[in-house]
Amino acid sequence: MVAGLFYAGCVILMALAGPEKLVFFFNGLFHGLDLSPIFMASVSFEVTLTGFINTILLAWLFGASLAVAYNYSGWLDPARRAPGRGRPPTRS
């Protein structure tokens, strides 16, 4: 959801600032890389909606991947393994 808010903020910024100011801002953000050839001055609603949905989906996939990696790393450590998970305890 946070990624969607950032995307919406970017859309609003693009609508209010104008192309020249945005090219200047993003050229500075990317260490002087000239982004003016790939900058689209007018974007349709369909492109904006698709970008919004893709941003949310990619952020969700990234977060889910981090959660799986975190949960798997805890499962490998026997001291942190929850009771009842993994191999049954051995009798001594």
Summary of the structure (lengths in Angstrom):
residues: 92
radius of gyration: 22.4
end to end distance: 50.6
largest distance: 74.5
contacts: 167
relative contact order: 0.10
helix: 67%
strand: 0%
